[in-house]
């Protein structure tokens, strides 16, 4: 009996499921494996009571999803955002499974988060929330089971709080429990820049395959958080002219190229790490939407669904490299395909973060620390190899890069599920 295929009212989860089903059908994957891989192994929801600075108590909802541990411990970030929910975490956990598989590292996919507004919370409130979340998910995380990392609105500080809490509960320091820690506390040099460096590396390899010189290319980087800022910095250092950037404070444009160094100065001087006031010091103008600027490349590094059926038709670039998770909806994907836009998918382009996390985890397990040059060299080499492998696969199979990457990633996981069998 064939199990009915899943659908979801959540756009991101339904997008992930439909992309999986489409690739699996094209591969000829059997229905048994399709049924297994379309469901997550574990979905956990926890309540997080926090005494706020004014004495009141807020109870936040927290989540952790482990989509697959076929290849190894599940791996994925923890995000703090008002829109975090179980379906979003499950969609992102599934994408992490394919990302880790495609990257060739021994991880499955996981994701977690807390539904909150971190920009309106004090450091003390965030610490209490992070520690309680860590305590509540402690039974399901560990260096050989599930390894969290920073994601949207989280950083090394939150990882330290969570690691410290769980280590004290277990009576044993466990630095390899999670990644993305500060360099001064079991972190890895190069890890903070890894995702953005990887996105930019894919973009530069893309230019090479197209026969383009980076010095002649222009780019838009939507989102100037950790991923977008280092994407822009790496592109700029390679000679690409970044003409527009943006974050929650607005969009900023300069025909002659954004001063990325000045943009970093602005976010580092702002308590909320955003670009507020950049137009006054960055020799640029504030515009309505950087997505609609004319350029060669677009790097959407903000959040999911930013390029949708309402915005895709107005996009003027020819090439897109996805830095965020799921920034393009399926409807937008088709609109862009009809316009001839070539897209490098998220779980290929932004896999630098999880590859970098793997490096940190490996170092922690061995009690060894690499130089930043060694870390970056290994990362760039892997990213280049993965890009070329997917590019060639797409050429041979005559499919878009998203489909090629998905098929290659699914095949590795499916093969291991078949080898390991189903635990009954």
C-alpha positions in Angstrom: 0.0 0.0 0.0 1.4 3.4 -1.0 1.3 6.0 1.8 -0.3 9.2 0.9 2.2 11.9 0.3 2.5 14.8 2.8 1.4 18.3 2.2 1.7 21.3 4.5 0.0 24.6 4.9 3.4 26.1 5.8 5.0 27.5 2.6 8.6 26.6 3.5 7.7 23.0 4.6 5.5 22.4 1.5 8.3 23.8 -0.7 10.8 21.4 0.8 8.5 18.5 0.5 7.5 19.2 -3.1 11.1 19.6 -4.2 12.0 16.3 -2.5 9.1 14.5 -4.1 9.9 15.9 -7.6 13.5 14.9 -7.3 12.7 11.5 -5.9 10.3 10.7 -8.7 12.7 11.8 -11.3 15.4 9.5 -9.8 12.9 6.6 -9.7 13.3 6.3 -5.9 11.1 3.6 -4.4 8.0 4.6 -2.4 9.4 3.0 0.8 12.3 5.3 0.8 10.2 8.3 -0.2 7.9 7.6 2.7 10.8 7.4 5.2 12.7 10.5 4.0 9.6 12.7 3.8 9.1 12.4 7.5 11.3 13.6 10.4 12.7 11.2 12.9 11.9 13.4 15.9 10.0 16.7 16.5 10.3 18.2 20.0 8.4 21.2 21.4 9.3 22.7 24.8 8.0 25.6 26.9 10.5 28.1 28.2 9.5 30.2 31.2 11.6 33.3 31.6 11.4 36.0 34.3 11.7 39.2 32.5 13.6 42.3 33.7 10.3 43.9 34.8 9.4 40.9 37.0 6.8 39.4 34.7 7.1 35.9 33.4 6.9 35.1 29.7 6.6 31.5 28.5 8.3 31.1 25.1 7.8 28.1 22.7 11.0 26.3 21.7 11.5 23.6 19.0 14.1 21.0 17.9 13.6 18.8 14.9 15.8 15.9 13.8 15.0 15.0 10.2 17.5 12.3 9.6 20.4 10.6 11.4 21.1 8.1 8.6 24.5 9.6 7.8 25.5 10.6 11.3 24.3 13.0 14.1 21.8 15.6 13.0 23.3 19.0 12.5 21.5 22.4 12.3 21.2 25.8 13.8 19.1 27.4 16.5 17.2 30.6 15.5 15.5 33.2 17.6 12.6 34.9 15.7 8.9 35.7 16.2 8.0 33.5 13.2 9.8 30.3 14.4 7.4 27.4 14.6 7.6 23.6 14.2 6.9 23.5 10.5 9.6 26.0 9.7 12.1 24.0 11.8 11.1 20.7 10.1 11.5 22.3 6.6 14.9 23.6 7.5 15.9 20.3 9.1 15.1 18.5 5.9 17.1 21.0 3.9 20.0 20.4 6.3 19.9 16.7 5.6 20.4 17.4 1.9 23.0 20.1 2.6 25.1 17.8 4.7 24.7 14.9 2.3 25.8 17.1 -0.7 28.7 18.5 1.3 30.0 15.0 1.8 30.2 15.3 5.6 29.0 12.7 8.2 25.9 14.5 9.4 22.1 14.3 9.1 19.8 17.3 9.3 18.4 19.1 12.3 17.0 22.5 13.2 15.7 24.4 16.2 14.6 27.7 17.5 12.6 29.8 19.9 9.6 32.0 18.9 10.6 35.3 20.4 11.6 38.9 19.5 15.3 38.9 20.5 15.8 42.5 19.3 13.5 43.7 22.1 15.1 41.5 24.9 17.9 42.4 27.2 21.1 40.3 27.4 20.0 38.9 30.7 16.6 37.9 29.4 18.2 36.2 26.4 20.6 34.3 28.7 17.8 33.0 30.9 15.9 31.9 27.8 18.9 30.3 26.2 19.8 28.3 29.3 16.3 27.1 29.9 16.0 26.1 26.2 19.3 24.2 26.5 18.1 22.4 29.6 14.8 21.4 28.0 16.4 20.0 24.8 19.3 18.4 26.7 17.9 14.8 26.5 18.1 14.8 22.7 21.3 16.7 21.9 24.9 15.5 22.1 28.2 15.1 20.1 27.0 11.8 18.6 23.3 12.5 18.4 22.4 16.2 17.5 24.8 19.1 17.3 23.2 22.6 17.3 24.9 25.8 16.0 24.0 29.5 15.6 21.4 30.6 13.1 19.2 33.7 12.7 19.6 36.1 15.6 21.9 33.8 17.5 25.7 33.8 17.9 28.6 32.3 19.8 27.3 33.8 23.0 24.0 31.8 22.9 26.0 28.7 22.1 28.2 29.2 25.2 25.2 29.6 27.4 23.6 26.5 26.1 26.8 24.4 26.2 27.6 25.6 29.7 24.1 24.7 30.9 24.1 21.2 29.5 27.7 20.6 30.6 26.8 21.5 34.2 23.7 19.3 34.1 25.8 16.4 32.9 28.8 17.1 35.2 31.2 17.1 32.3 32.5 19.8 29.9 31.3 18.9 26.4 32.7 21.4 23.9 31.9 19.2 20.9 28.2 19.3 21.9 27.6 22.3 19.6 29.5 24.5 17.1 29.8 28.2 16.3 31.4 28.9 19.7 33.7 31.9 20.2 37.4 31.3 19.2 38.4 32.0 22.8 36.2 29.2 24.1 36.7 26.0 22.0 35.7 27.8 18.8 37.4 27.6 15.4 39.2 30.4 13.6 37.3 31.1 10.4 34.0 29.7 11.5 32.2 33.0 11.8 32.9 33.9 8.2 32.4 30.4 6.8 28.9 30.6 5.5 29.3 33.9 3.7 32.7 32.9 2.4 31.2 29.7 1.0 28.3 31.6 -0.6 30.7 34.0 -2.3 33.0 31.1 -3.3 30.1 29.5 -5.1 29.3 32.8 -6.8 32.9 33.2 -7.9 33.0 29.6 -9.3 29.8 30.4 -11.1 31.4 33.4 -12.7 34.3 31.2 -13.7 32.1 28.6 -15.3 30.3 31.4 -17.2 33.6 32.8 -18.4 33.1 36.0 -16.5 35.8 38.1 -14.8 34.8 39.1 -11.2 36.2 42.6 -11.9 33.5 43.2 -14.5 30.6 41.8 -12.4 28.1 43.7 -10.2 26.1 42.1 -7.4 23.3 42.7 -4.9 23.5 41.2 -1.4 20.2 41.1 0.2 20.6 40.8 4.0 23.7 42.1 5.9 23.7 39.8 8.8 26.5 37.3 9.4 25.9 35.5 6.1 25.3 38.5 3.9 28.0 40.7 5.3 30.8 38.2 4.8 29.4 37.3 1.3 29.6 40.9 0.4 33.1 41.2 1.9 34.5 38.1 0.1 33.0 39.2 -3.2 34.3 42.7 -2.9 37.8 41.4 -2.1 37.7 39.3 -5.3 36.9 42.4 -7.3 33.1 42.2 -7.6 31.3 45.5 -7.3 28.5 45.2 -4.7 26.0 47.9 -5.7 23.3 47.2 -3.2 22.9 45.8 0.4 20.1 45.7 2.9 18.8 44.6 6.3 15.8 45.3 8.4 16.7 49.0 8.5 16.3 49.4 4.7 18.0 49.0 1.4 21.1 51.0 0.3 22.4 51.5 -3.3 25.5 53.0 -4.9 26.1 52.8 -8.7 29.8 53.1 -8.0 29.8 50.3 -5.4 29.0 50.1 -1.8 31.8 50.8 0.7 31.7 47.4 2.4 34.4 48.4 5.0 32.2 51.3 6.0 29.1 49.1 6.2 31.0 46.8 8.6 31.9 49.8 10.8 28.3 50.9 10.9 26.9 47.5 12.0 29.7 47.0 14.6 28.9 50.4 16.1 25.2 49.8 16.3 23.9 47.9 19.4 21.5 46.0 17.2 24.1 45.2 14.6 22.1 46.8 11.7 22.8 49.4 9.0 20.7 52.3 10.4 22.0 55.6 9.1 24.4 54.0 6.6 23.2 56.3 3.8 24.6 59.3 5.8 28.1 57.9 6.0 28.4 55.3 3.2 28.1 57.7 0.2 25.0 55.8 -1.0 21.2 56.4 -1.2 18.4 54.6 0.6 16.0 52.9 -1.8 12.7 51.0 -1.5 13.9 47.5 -2.4 17.3 46.2 -3.3 15.8 43.2 -5.0 14.8 45.3 -8.0 18.2 46.9 -8.7 19.9 46.2 -12.0 23.0 44.0 -11.5 24.6 40.8 -12.8 24.2 38.7 -9.7 21.8 38.6 -6.7 22.8 37.0 -3.4 19.6 36.7 -1.3 21.0 36.2 2.2 18.1 37.5 4.4 15.3 34.9 5.0 13.0 32.4 3.4 10.3 33.5 0.9 11.7 36.9 0.1 11.6 36.2 -3.7 8.0 35.1 -4.4 5.3 35.4 -7.0 4.9 39.1 -6.1 8.5 40.0 -6.4 10.1 37.6 -8.9 8.8 39.4 -12.0 10.6 42.6 -11.1 14.0 41.0 -10.5 16.5 42.2 -13.2 19.5 40.0 -12.6 20.5 36.9 -14.7 22.1 34.9 -12.0 21.1 34.1 -8.4 23.2 32.4 -5.6 21.0 31.6 -2.6 22.6 32.5 0.7 19.5 32.2 2.9 17.5 29.0 3.4 14.6 28.9 1.0 14.7 32.5 -0.2 12.8 31.6 -3.5 9.4 30.1 -3.4 8.4 27.4 -6.0 6.2 29.9 -7.9 9.0 32.4 -8.1 11.4 29.6 -9.2 9.2 29.0 -12.2 8.9 32.7 -13.0 12.6 33.1 -12.9 13.2 30.0 -15.0 10.9 31.4 -17.7 13.0 34.6 -17.6 16.2 32.5 -18.1 17.6 33.2 -14.6 20.1 30.6 -13.5 20.0 29.8 -9.7 22.6 28.2 -7.5 20.4 26.5 -4.7 20.7 27.3 -1.0 21.9 23.9 0.3 24.8 24.0 -2.1 25.7 27.7 -1.8 25.3 28.2 1.9 26.8 24.8 3.0 30.1 26.6 4.0 28.5 27.1 7.5 27.9 23.4 8.1 31.2 22.4 6.6 32.9 24.9 8.9 30.9 23.4 11.8 32.2 20.0 10.9 35.7 21.4 11.0 35.1 22.8 14.5 33.5 19.6 15.7 36.4 17.5 14.4 38.9 19.8 16.2 37.0 19.7 19.4 36.8 15.9 19.4 40.6 15.7 18.9 41.5 18.7 21.1 43.3 20.2 18.2 43.1 23.8 16.7 43.9 24.8 13.1 45.1 28.1 11.8 42.6 30.3 10.0 44.5 29.9 6.8 44.3 26.1 7.0 40.6 26.3 7.8 39.8 28.6 4.9 41.9 26.6 2.5 40.0 23.4 3.3 36.7 25.2 3.2 37.2 26.9 -0.2 38.5 23.7 -1.8 35.5 21.7 -0.6 33.1 24.4 -1.8 34.7 24.6 -5.2 34.6 20.9 -5.6 31.0 20.6 -4.6 30.0 23.4 -7.0 31.7 21.8 -9.9 30.2 18.4 -9.1 26.6 19.8 -9.1 27.3 21.9 -12.2 28.6 18.9 -14.1 25.7 16.7 -12.8 23.2 19.3 -14.0 24.9 19.4 -17.5 24.8 15.6 -17.8 21.2 15.2 -16.6 19.9 18.3 -18.4 18.2 19.6 -15.2 18.4 22.9 -13.3 21.1 23.1 -10.6 18.5 22.9 -7.8 17.2 19.6 -9.1 20.7 18.3 -9.7 21.8 19.1 -6.2 18.7 17.6 -4.6 19.0 14.4 -6.6 22.7 13.9 -5.7 22.0 14.7 -2.0 19.0 12.4 -1.8 20.8 9.5 -3.4 23.6 9.4 -0.8 21.0 9.4 2.1 18.8 6.8 0.4 21.8 4.5 -0.2 22.7 4.6 3.5 19.1 4.1 4.6 18.9 1.0 2.5 22.2 -0.3 3.9 21.2 0.4 7.5 17.7 -0.9 7.1 14.6 0.1 9.1 14.6 -0.4 12.8 11.4 -2.2 13.8 
